[in-house]
Amino acid sequence: GTAFFAECFNPTEAGSRRDGAGPTSSSRLLWLSAAGRDLVTINQMAFWLRPGETSGGNPAANTTIRSNHLLQKEVRIGAPGLDHAIRYRVTFTLPTGEAHRQATFETLTGYMPPEFRRFFVLTPAGQLTPLDDGPGEQALPVIFSTASGDHAMGVWSPAHSRTRGRPATYGRFWFPGARVSKWNCVVREGSAAGDLLEPGSYQYLVWVAVGSREQVRDTLQTLR
């Protein structure tokens, strides 16, 4: 069918939903290289749902535990003159033999302790404006901080979708039961009417900053 349900065909780097209760992951780590400031991994992602499971009342569309979707992640800590910056180059590989008309790539996400309860957006002028806890996405980069502002993390991406040229969007979420806050950076790809997404690599650049709230604000605005 053509219906699109969140999580029902959802390759996930960390593994499946069921993996959270155990010591291992259904995803396969195919490559790992770590030296100095650089980390590279290649991951064959498991599906979030196992065959037969449901999310939001909708059944899993996958028939296997592990997908054929690869995620390559190249991480560098620090940038020239920007000690608080972390660069992520993220490449998703869509396999041949699958027919997809649209794809939602959560290029990067952070699940944060409950102390990171203050949400802000970074305005085009480089100022911070308070943001409610949504949930959902919006167009401006997000920064999460503690109440004091001594500790913060934020995200900004220059990425645009390959198919539509649309910029990345930024989500924020608060999960009261788990007492966890979450940010993410999302790019959506979509084919022209009647066509399918091309298999192969979809690559995006994402910047994360950590430090005090002011250090994060200054770092992301300088990068932007």
Backbone torsions as a table, in degrees:
resi	resn	phi	psi	omega
1	GLY	NA	176.9	-178.1
2	THR	-105.6	-2.2	-179.1
3	ALA	-66.9	146.7	-178.4
4	PHE	-119.2	113.2	179.1
5	PHE	-117.0	129.9	179.5
6	ALA	-58.9	138.2	173.3
7	GLU	76.7	-8.2	-174.4
8	CYS	-81.9	-17.6	169.9
9	PHE	-142.1	82.9	-163.0
10	ASN	-133.9	81.1	172.8
11	PRO	-59.1	133.6	-171.1
12	THR	-134.9	127.3	-175.6
13	GLU	-54.4	-47.1	-173.6
14	ALA	-73.1	-20.0	180.0
15	GLY	125.6	-164.1	-175.3
16	SER	-86.5	166.0	177.0
17	ARG	-57.9	-40.1	-178.2
18	ARG	-68.5	-25.6	-179.4
19	ASP	-62.5	-21.9	-177.4
20	GLY	-61.1	-20.5	-178.6
21	ALA	-93.4	1.9	-175.6
22	GLY	-131.7	178.2	-174.9
23	PRO	-86.7	-8.4	-175.7
24	THR	-126.7	168.0	-179.4
25	SER	-115.9	148.3	174.7
26	SER	-78.7	-16.7	173.6
27	SER	-71.4	155.8	179.9
28	ARG	-113.7	123.8	173.8
29	LEU	-83.4	110.4	-174.9
30	LEU	-91.5	-25.4	-176.0
31	TRP	-154.1	139.4	176.2
32	LEU	-144.3	127.4	175.2
33	SER	-137.8	126.2	-179.8
34	ALA	-136.3	123.1	179.6
35	ALA	-154.5	125.4	178.7
36	GLY	60.1	-121.2	-178.5
37	ARG	-91.6	0.9	-169.6
38	ASP	-113.7	139.2	175.9
39	LEU	-134.2	132.3	175.7
40	VAL	-129.8	130.9	174.3
41	THR	-133.7	151.1	170.1
42	ILE	-126.6	128.5	-169.8
43	ASN	-130.2	128.2	169.7
44	GLN	-91.6	109.5	-165.8
45	MET	-80.3	136.1	169.9
46	ALA	-75.8	157.1	172.4
47	PHE	-76.1	144.6	178.0
48	TRP	-60.1	-43.9	177.2
49	LEU	-99.0	142.4	170.6
50	ARG	-84.7	156.6	179.3
51	PRO	-52.4	132.6	179.8
52	GLY	93.7	-17.2	177.5
53	GLU	-80.3	165.6	-179.6
54	THR	-129.3	157.9	172.7
55	SER	-136.5	123.7	-177.4
56	GLY	60.4	28.3	-179.3
57	GLY	83.6	-1.0	-178.6
58	ASN	-103.9	136.2	-175.5
59	PRO	-77.2	153.7	174.4
60	ALA	-59.8	137.2	177.3
61	ALA	-88.8	-17.3	-179.6
62	ASN	-82.6	151.4	179.7
63	THR	-112.4	2.5	177.6
64	THR	-128.9	161.4	178.3
65	ILE	-74.9	-39.0	-176.8
66	ARG	-110.7	139.9	179.9
67	SER	-86.9	174.3	170.0
68	ASN	-101.5	17.0	179.2
69	HIS	-89.4	131.1	179.3
70	LEU	-105.6	146.8	173.7
71	LEU	-125.2	119.4	172.8
72	GLN	-107.7	129.7	-175.0
73	LYS	-124.7	121.2	177.2
74	GLU	-115.1	116.8	-173.6
75	VAL	-118.4	131.9	173.0
76	ARG	-127.8	126.3	-179.6
77	ILE	-90.5	121.5	-179.4
78	GLY	89.5	150.5	175.5
79	ALA	-141.0	159.7	-178.5
80	PRO	-53.4	117.9	-179.7
81	GLY	76.2	2.6	-177.0
82	LEU	-133.9	81.5	-175.8
83	ASP	-67.2	-21.3	-175.0
84	HIS	-93.9	4.7	-175.9
85	ALA	-95.8	144.5	173.8
86	ILE	-128.5	124.8	-178.4
87	ARG	-100.0	127.9	174.7
88	TYR	-115.3	124.0	168.3
89	ARG	-110.1	113.9	-170.3
90	VAL	-114.3	126.8	-179.8
91	THR	-123.8	118.6	174.2
92	PHE	-98.5	133.1	177.6
93	THR	-111.7	112.9	175.1
94	LEU	-81.2	128.4	-176.4
95	PRO	-75.8	155.7	170.9
96	THR	-72.0	157.4	176.7
97	GLY	88.6	1.0	173.9
98	GLU	-116.1	141.4	-177.1
99	ALA	-108.0	109.0	179.5
100	HIS	-127.1	134.5	176.6
101	ARG	-98.1	-20.4	178.7
102	GLN	-149.3	156.7	179.7
103	ALA	-147.6	134.9	173.5
104	THR	-107.9	111.9	-180.0
105	PHE	-99.6	111.9	169.9
106	GLU	-82.9	90.2	-171.5
107	THR	-61.7	-33.1	179.4
108	LEU	-161.9	145.9	177.3
109	THR	-145.3	153.4	176.6
110	GLY	-131.6	125.5	174.0
111	TYR	-99.1	123.3	-167.1
112	MET	-116.2	150.2	175.1
113	PRO	-61.0	160.8	-174.4
114	PRO	-64.1	-18.6	177.5
115	GLU	-64.3	-23.3	179.2
116	PHE	-88.2	74.9	-169.9
117	ARG	-112.3	-5.9	178.4
118	ARG	-97.4	119.1	-177.4
119	PHE	-108.0	138.6	179.2
120	PHE	-137.2	157.3	166.6
121	VAL	-111.5	153.0	176.8
122	LEU	-98.2	111.7	-176.4
123	THR	-72.9	162.7	177.2
124	PRO	-56.5	-27.8	178.8
125	ALA	-81.8	-3.8	177.6
126	GLY	91.0	14.8	178.4
127	GLN	-99.3	158.7	176.3
128	LEU	-98.4	132.2	176.6
129	THR	-124.7	131.1	-179.7
130	PRO	-57.9	145.2	-179.3
131	LEU	-127.3	138.0	176.8
132	ASP	-71.8	175.0	-174.3
133	ASP	-90.2	14.2	170.8
134	GLY	66.7	-125.0	6.2
135	PRO	-81.7	165.9	172.9
136	GLY	137.8	180.0	-176.1
137	GLU	-104.7	156.2	173.7
138	GLN	-152.2	-179.9	-164.9
139	ALA	-87.5	-15.3	-172.6
140	LEU	-100.3	146.0	176.4
141	PRO	-55.9	147.2	-177.0
142	VAL	-113.0	149.2	174.8
143	ILE	-132.6	129.9	175.3
144	PHE	-107.8	139.9	178.7
145	SER	-144.6	165.9	168.9
146	THR	-74.3	169.2	-177.4
147	ALA	-60.3	-37.1	-178.2
148	SER	-75.2	-22.2	-174.7
149	GLY	83.2	3.7	-179.9
150	ASP	-72.1	-24.0	-178.2
151	HIS	-131.8	133.2	-176.9
152	ALA	-156.3	160.3	172.9
153	MET	-144.2	140.6	179.8
154	GLY	-144.9	166.1	-175.9
155	VAL	-139.9	141.5	173.2
156	TRP	-146.8	143.3	179.1
157	SER	-136.0	136.7	172.4
158	PRO	-85.3	3.4	-172.2
159	ALA	-67.9	146.9	169.7
160	HIS	-127.7	152.0	178.7
161	SER	-63.8	141.6	-178.0
162	ARG	-68.8	-34.1	-173.7
163	THR	-87.6	-32.2	-171.8
164	ARG	-121.0	-10.7	179.7
165	GLY	71.5	18.5	-177.8
166	ARG	-88.8	142.7	-178.7
167	PRO	-71.5	163.0	175.4
168	ALA	-64.1	154.2	172.8
169	THR	-119.4	165.6	-170.7
170	TYR	-131.2	125.9	-177.8
171	GLY	-106.1	158.6	172.6
172	ARG	-143.6	142.8	-173.6
173	PHE	-146.1	147.7	172.7
174	TRP	-130.3	124.7	-179.1
175	PHE	-107.6	97.9	-173.8
176	PRO	-60.1	-41.4	-177.2
177	GLY	-62.4	-42.4	-178.8
178	ALA	-88.4	-11.7	-175.5
179	ARG	53.5	54.4	-179.0
180	VAL	-133.5	136.0	171.4
181	SER	-105.4	153.5	-176.5
182	LYS	-140.9	137.2	168.2
183	TRP	-117.7	157.0	171.9
184	ASN	-151.2	164.9	176.5
185	CYS	-125.3	122.9	-168.2
186	VAL	-125.2	137.5	171.3
187	VAL	-124.8	132.9	179.7
188	ARG	-111.2	130.5	176.8
189	GLU	-112.1	145.5	178.3
190	GLY	-151.2	141.2	-178.4
191	SER	-82.8	163.5	172.2
192	ALA	-68.0	160.3	-175.7
193	ALA	-53.9	126.5	177.0
194	GLY	85.2	-10.3	-179.3
195	ASP	-99.4	173.5	176.2
196	LEU	-117.8	155.3	174.0
197	LEU	-64.0	140.3	177.3
198	GLU	-70.2	137.0	172.2
199	PRO	-68.9	164.6	179.2
200	GLY	117.5	-157.9	-168.7
201	SER	-91.4	136.0	172.7
202	TYR	-124.1	109.8	-170.4
203	GLN	-113.9	138.8	-178.6
204	TYR	-138.8	146.7	176.4
205	LEU	-106.2	132.0	-178.9
206	VAL	-134.0	137.9	176.1
207	TRP	-113.4	133.8	173.6
208	VAL	-117.1	145.6	174.7
209	ALA	-128.3	141.5	177.2
210	VAL	-130.3	151.2	-179.7
211	GLY	146.3	-152.5	172.0
212	SER	-73.3	166.6	179.8
213	ARG	-59.2	-39.9	-180.0
214	GLU	-70.6	-38.7	177.2
215	GLN	-63.5	-39.6	179.0
216	VAL	-68.0	-44.2	178.6
217	ARG	-59.4	-47.5	-177.7
218	ASP	-65.1	-40.8	-178.3
219	THR	-65.1	-48.2	-177.4
220	LEU	-67.5	-38.1	179.5
221	GLN	-68.4	-37.0	176.7
222	THR	-64.0	-43.8	177.9
223	LEU	-62.7	-42.1	-178.2
224	ARG	-68.5	NA	NA
